[in-house]
Amino acid sequence: MSNKMQCKIRPSLYVPKNKQALTKVHALHDRNAYLKGYWYAIALSENISHDKPHKTSCFDRDIVLYRDKYTEKIIAQDNVCPHRGAPLDRGWLEHDAFDQTTSIACPYHGWVFDTHGKIARVPSLKCDCDRLPKRQVLPTYTDATHEEGGYVWFLYGGDAMCSSPIPTRDMDDLIQKERAIGVPWRPVYGEILFDAPHWNVFDNAIDITHIHYLHGDSFGNSSKPEIKDFEIMNEDDSAAHHVHMRFKIHNKPANLLWHWTIVDDVDVEMQIWLPYTSIIKISLGAGVQMITVVNTTPIDAHRSINRFCLWRNFAPWPVLDGFARQAMLNILGQDKDMVELLLRPQQVTKEISLRSDMPQIAYRKLRQKIANIFQRDQLTNQR
C-alpha cells in the first residue's frame, strides 16, 4: 500500500493451545500461514453506491465502503472515526459538484473526511481550514481494493502472494465469450453469514458427498450417492493457485418441472482457488448448465461469510432472478444449519478422509504446499 497511514492487517485468527491435539494445532497454524497475500471478496458490487456508506468486516477489522460519485471508484476506509471512534457507516456521503469530490461524514460530530483519509471539514470550527491536520488521519485501503466480476476484492496483508490472480477472472472471461455467441448466461448474487470458522465453512463449500443427504429435497440423491470418475487436471502444476477437477454424480430432479433435464450421470467441473473460492459447473440434460461461485471470507475467529454468484444459461429473464437467488439461499441455509453444529476445528483431533473426499484432499495438499513455501520464506528472511 502506498500511503503511510494505510495499515498492514495481521492475521488474528486463533490457534488455541491444546496439548491433547498437538498435531491438529500445527495444522491450524499451517492454515493461518497462507492467509496473507490473497484477494478476498469483502462485498457485492451491487451493494456499494454513492448514496450511502456500506459496512463490511474481515480479519477482525470493520471497513466502510462507498463509491466516488465522479470516478465510480470504490473507496475503502476504516469504519472508525479517528475523532471519537464513531462508526462511519452510520454517517452520510457528501458530493461537491464544483470540486468533483466525494467525502464521508461522521454521524457523531459531523467531521468530514475525503477519499484519501484526510480531514475535509470540521463543522464545529469556524472556516479556519489552515489549522486542520494536513496528514492522513483515517486509514484507507483503496489501493488494496479492486472491483471485478460483481465483487469487491480486498488484498489482505500487502503484496499478492506470487502474483495471485482474482479467482473468478478466467470464468468471467469464459462467460463473456459464450455470451458473445448467444449463450444467455445470467447471474444472481447474494451472501449469507455463518457463525462458524472459515475453515469449516469452506470445507463444506467444496464437499460434494454431503449434497445427497443435506440437500436431498433439491438436488441430492441419497439412493445413488456414489462419486465417479474423479480426474484432477492440474495436480502437478507447481505454480497453480487452484486445483481443477471433474467427476460425475447422480442427482434427482427436485420436482416434475425439472424432469426434462434428467441424465444418467451429471458432469461436474470444480475449481478450488486459494484461499477460499470454489467454482462448480454442473451440466444437466438438454444443455442446461449452472455455475456456482462461492467466496468464503473470514470475519473473525468464529464467524465467516459466504458471498456467492449463481450463473444459469437457461430462463434468462430478470423476473426469475429472485427465485434463483432464493434457491441458492435455501441451499446455503441448510449448509449453515449443519456447519454451525460442527465442533470447532481444534476439537477434531484427527480427520478421516477417503477417496470420495477428493476435493478437500486436493485442496489441502495445495494449501499445505503454499504454507510450506510461506514458512520457507520466513526462515530465509530470518537468516
C-alpha positions in Angstrom: 0.0 0.0 0.0 1.4 3.4 -1.0 0.0 5.6 1.7 1.9 5.8 5.0 -1.2 5.6 7.1 -2.5 2.5 5.3 -2.4 -0.3 7.8 -1.0 -3.8 7.4 -3.6 -6.1 8.9 -2.2 -9.1 10.6 -4.0 -12.4 11.0 -5.5 -12.6 14.4 -7.4 -15.8 13.8 -6.9 -18.0 16.8 -4.9 -21.2 17.3 -5.6 -22.2 20.8 -3.1 -24.4 22.6 -4.3 -27.9 23.1 -1.8 -30.4 24.5 -4.0 -33.4 23.6 -4.1 -32.4 20.0 -0.7 -31.0 19.1 -0.8 -32.3 15.6 -4.1 -30.5 15.0 -2.7 -27.3 16.4 0.1 -27.4 14.0 -2.3 -28.0 11.2 -4.3 -24.9 12.3 -1.0 -22.9 12.3 -0.5 -24.0 8.7 -3.9 -22.9 7.8 -3.1 -19.4 9.1 0.2 -19.4 7.2 -1.2 -18.7 3.7 -3.9 -16.1 4.5 -1.8 -13.1 3.6 -1.3 -12.0 0.0 -4.6 -13.2 -1.4 -7.7 -11.5 -2.6 -10.9 -11.8 -0.5 -14.4 -10.9 -1.6 -15.4 -8.4 1.0 -18.7 -7.1 -0.6 -21.0 -7.5 -3.5 -20.6 -4.7 -6.1 -24.4 -4.1 -6.2 -24.4 -3.2 -2.5 -21.9 -0.3 -2.9 -23.2 3.1 -4.1 -22.6 6.8 -3.8 -25.8 7.2 -1.9 -24.8 5.8 1.5 -21.8 4.1 3.2 -21.7 0.3 3.4 -20.1 -1.6 6.3 -18.1 -4.8 5.9 -15.8 -6.8 8.1 -12.8 -9.1 7.6 -10.0 -10.3 9.8 -11.3 -8.6 12.9 -11.5 -5.2 11.2 -14.5 -3.2 10.3 -14.2 -1.4 6.9 -16.6 1.2 5.3 -17.0 1.1 1.6 -18.6 3.7 -0.7 -18.4 4.8 -4.3 -16.9 8.0 -5.5 -19.7 9.7 -7.4 -17.4 11.3 -10.0 -14.9 8.4 -10.7 -17.1 5.4 -9.7 -14.1 4.1 -7.9 -14.8 2.2 -4.6 -13.3 3.7 -1.5 -12.3 1.5 1.4 -11.5 3.0 4.8 -11.5 2.1 8.5 -15.1 2.3 9.8 -13.9 4.1 12.9 -13.8 7.9 13.1 -10.4 9.0 14.4 -12.0 11.7 16.5 -14.1 9.7 19.0 -14.5 6.3 17.4 -18.0 6.5 15.9 -18.9 4.1 13.1 -18.7 6.0 9.8 -21.2 3.7 8.1 -23.9 5.3 10.2 -22.9 8.7 8.7 -23.5 10.0 5.2 -21.8 10.9 1.9 -21.3 14.4 0.6 -20.6 15.3 -3.0 -19.1 18.5 -4.2 -20.1 19.1 -7.8 -17.7 22.1 -8.1 -14.6 20.2 -7.0 -15.9 16.9 -8.2 -15.1 15.2 -4.9 -16.9 12.7 -2.6 -16.4 12.7 1.2 -17.8 10.7 4.2 -19.2 12.4 7.2 -19.2 11.1 10.8 -22.7 10.8 12.4 -21.4 11.8 15.9 -19.8 15.2 15.4 -20.1 15.8 11.6 -16.4 15.6 10.8 -15.9 15.1 7.1 -13.1 13.0 5.6 -12.0 12.9 1.9 -11.3 9.7 -0.1 -7.6 9.9 1.0 -8.4 9.8 4.7 -7.7 13.5 5.3 -10.0 15.9 7.3 -12.0 17.9 4.8 -14.2 19.8 7.3 -15.0 20.1 11.0 -18.4 21.9 11.3 -17.8 22.9 14.9 -14.9 25.1 13.9 -15.1 28.3 12.0 -13.9 28.1 8.5 -10.2 28.0 9.5 -9.1 25.1 7.4 -5.4 26.1 7.6 -5.4 24.8 11.2 -6.7 21.3 10.3 -4.2 18.5 10.2 -2.8 18.0 6.7 -1.8 14.4 7.1 -4.0 11.4 6.6 -5.8 10.5 9.8 -8.3 7.9 8.6 -6.6 4.6 7.5 -7.5 4.0 3.9 -7.2 0.8 1.9 -8.4 1.9 -1.6 -5.1 0.8 -3.2 -5.7 -2.7 -1.9 -9.3 -2.8 -3.2 -10.4 -3.9 -6.6 -13.8 -4.4 -8.2 -14.3 -7.2 -10.7 -16.9 -9.9 -11.6 -19.6 -8.5 -9.3 -17.5 -8.5 -6.2 -15.3 -6.0 -4.3 -12.0 -7.7 -3.6 -9.6 -6.9 -0.8 -5.9 -7.8 -0.9 -5.1 -8.8 2.6 -1.6 -8.4 4.0 0.2 -6.4 1.3 1.6 -7.7 -2.0 -0.2 -10.6 -3.7 1.3 -14.0 -2.9 3.3 -15.0 -6.0 1.1 -12.6 -8.1 -2.1 -14.5 -7.1 -4.9 -13.7 -9.5 -8.5 -12.7 -8.9 -10.1 -16.2 -8.6 -13.1 -15.6 -10.8 -11.2 -13.9 -13.7 -10.9 -16.9 -16.0 -14.5 -17.8 -15.5 -15.7 -14.3 -16.2 -13.8 -14.3 -19.5 -15.4 -17.6 -20.4 -18.9 -16.3 -19.7 -18.3 -13.2 -21.8 -17.1 -15.3 -24.8 -20.1 -17.6 -24.6 -22.4 -14.6 -24.3 -20.8 -13.2 -27.5 -22.0 -16.4 -29.4 -25.5 -16.2 -27.9 -25.4 -18.3 -24.8 -27.7 -16.4 -22.3 -25.7 -16.7 -19.1 -27.3 -14.7 -16.3 -26.0 -14.2 -12.7 -27.6 -13.5 -9.4 -25.6 -12.6 -6.3 -26.1 -12.9 -2.5 -24.4 -13.5 0.8 -25.1 -15.4 4.0 -23.4 -15.2 7.4 -22.1 -18.3 9.2 -21.5 -18.4 13.0 -18.6 -20.8 12.3 -14.8 -20.6 11.5 -13.9 -20.1 7.9 -12.1 -23.4 7.7 -15.3 -25.3 8.4 -17.4 -23.1 6.1 -15.1 -23.5 3.1 -14.7 -27.3 3.7 -18.4 -27.5 3.3 -18.4 -25.4 0.1 -16.1 -28.0 -1.6 -17.7 -31.1 -0.1 -19.6 -32.9 -2.8 -20.9 -36.0 -1.0 -23.0 -34.1 1.6 -25.4 -32.8 -1.1 -27.1 -36.3 -1.3 -28.1 -36.0 2.3 -28.2 -32.4 3.3 -29.8 -31.2 0.0 -31.9 -34.2 -0.8 -35.0 -32.0 -1.3 -33.4 -30.0 -4.1 -30.6 -31.8 -5.9 -29.1 -34.7 -3.9 -29.9 -38.4 -4.4 -29.2 -40.5 -1.3 -30.2 -43.7 -3.2 -27.2 -43.2 -5.5 -24.6 -41.2 -3.6 -21.5 -42.5 -5.4 -19.0 -40.1 -6.8 -17.5 -41.4 -10.1 -14.6 -40.8 -12.5 -12.5 -38.4 -10.4 -9.9 -36.6 -12.5 -7.6 -33.9 -11.2 -6.4 -31.9 -14.2 -3.6 -29.7 -12.8 -2.3 -31.5 -9.7 1.3 -31.3 -10.8 1.3 -27.6 -11.7 3.7 -26.2 -9.0 2.8 -22.6 -9.9 -1.0 -23.0 -9.7 -3.1 -21.3 -7.1 -6.0 -23.6 -7.7 -7.0 -27.2 -8.3 -9.1 -28.1 -11.3 -11.0 -31.4 -11.3 -14.0 -33.1 -12.8 -16.2 -36.1 -11.8 -19.7 -37.4 -12.2 -22.6 -37.7 -9.7 -26.2 -38.9 -9.8 -29.0 -36.4 -9.0 -32.7 -36.5 -8.9 -35.0 -33.7 -10.1 -36.4 -31.5 -7.3 -39.9 -31.7 -8.9 -41.7 -32.6 -12.2 -40.7 -29.3 -13.8 -37.1 -30.5 -13.9 -37.6 -33.9 -15.5 -36.7 -32.6 -18.9 -33.1 -32.2 -17.6 -32.6 -35.8 -16.4 -29.3 -37.5 -17.4 -27.8 -40.8 -16.2 -24.6 -39.0 -14.9 -24.3 -35.4 -14.1 -21.0 -33.9 -15.2 -19.4 -31.7 -12.6 -16.3 -29.5 -13.0 -14.8 -27.9 -9.9 -12.1 -25.3 -9.4 -10.9 -24.7 -5.9 -8.9 -21.5 -5.6 -6.7 -20.4 -2.7 -7.5 -19.1 -0.3 -11.3 -19.6 -0.2 -13.1 -19.7 -3.6 -14.9 -22.5 -5.2 -16.3 -22.6 -8.8 -18.6 -25.5 -9.6 -20.1 -26.1 -13.0 -23.0 -28.6 -13.2 -24.2 -29.9 -16.6 -27.7 -31.4 -16.8 -29.7 -32.7 -19.8 -31.0 -30.5 -22.6 -27.9 -28.3 -22.4 -28.8 -26.9 -19.0 -25.8 -25.6 -17.0 -25.3 -23.8 -13.8 -22.2 -22.4 -12.2 -21.9 -21.6 -8.5 -19.2 -19.3 -7.3 -18.7 -19.2 -3.5 -16.2 -17.0 -1.8 -15.7 -17.5 1.9 -14.3 -14.5 3.8 -13.1 -14.7 7.5 -14.7 -12.1 9.7 -13.0 -13.2 12.9 -12.0 -16.4 14.7 -15.6 -17.6 14.9 -17.5 -16.1 12.1 -17.3 -16.0 8.3 -19.5 -15.1 5.3 -20.2 -16.7 2.0 -20.6 -14.3 -0.9 -21.9 -16.2 -3.9 -22.9 -15.9 -7.5 -25.2 -18.4 -9.3 -24.9 -18.3 -13.1 -27.5 -20.0 -15.3 -27.6 -20.5 -19.0 -31.4 -21.0 -19.1 -34.5 -18.9 -18.3 -32.5 -15.7 -18.6 -35.4 -13.4 -17.7 -34.8 -10.9 -14.9 -38.2 -11.8 -13.3 -36.7 -15.2 -12.4 -33.7 -13.8 -10.6 -35.4 -13.7 -7.2 -36.4 -17.4 -7.5 -32.8 -18.3 -8.4 -31.3 -16.3 -5.6 -33.8 -17.8 -3.0 -33.0 -21.3 -4.2 -29.3 -20.7 -3.6 -30.0 -19.1 -0.2 -32.1 -22.1 0.8 -29.3 -24.5 -0.1 -26.7 -22.4 1.8 -29.2 -22.1 4.7 -29.2 -25.9 5.0 -25.4 -25.8 5.0 -25.4 -23.1 7.6 -27.6 -25.1 10.0 -25.2 -28.1 9.8 -21.9 -26.3 9.7 -22.8 -24.3 12.8 -23.3 -27.6 14.7 -19.8 -28.9 13.8 -17.2 -29.0 16.5 -14.6 -26.2 16.5 -11.6 -27.3 14.4 -9.2 -27.7 17.3 -11.6 -30.2 18.9 -11.4 -32.6 15.9 -8.0 -34.2 16.7 -8.0 -36.5 13.7 -10.0 -36.4 10.5 -10.6 -39.5 8.3 -10.8 -38.8 4.6 -11.5 -41.3 1.8 -11.5 -41.1 -2.0 -14.9 -39.6 -2.1 -13.4 -36.6 -0.2 -11.1 -35.9 -3.1 -11.9 -32.2 -3.5 -10.9 -31.5 0.2 -7.9 -33.7 -0.1 -6.6 -32.0 -3.2 -7.3 -28.6 -1.7 -5.4 -29.4 1.5 -2.4 -30.6 -0.5 -2.4 -27.3 -2.4 -2.8 -25.4 0.8 0.0 -27.2 2.5 2.3 -26.6 -0.4 1.7 -22.8 -0.1 2.1 -23.0 3.7 5.5 -24.7 3.2 6.6 -22.0 0.8 5.5 -19.3 3.3 7.4 -21.0 6.1 10.5 -21.5 4.0 10.5 -17.8 3.0 10.0 -16.8 6.7 13.1 -18.9 7.6 15.1 -17.3 4.7 14.2 -13.8 5.8 15.2 -14.5 9.4 18.7 -15.6 8.4 
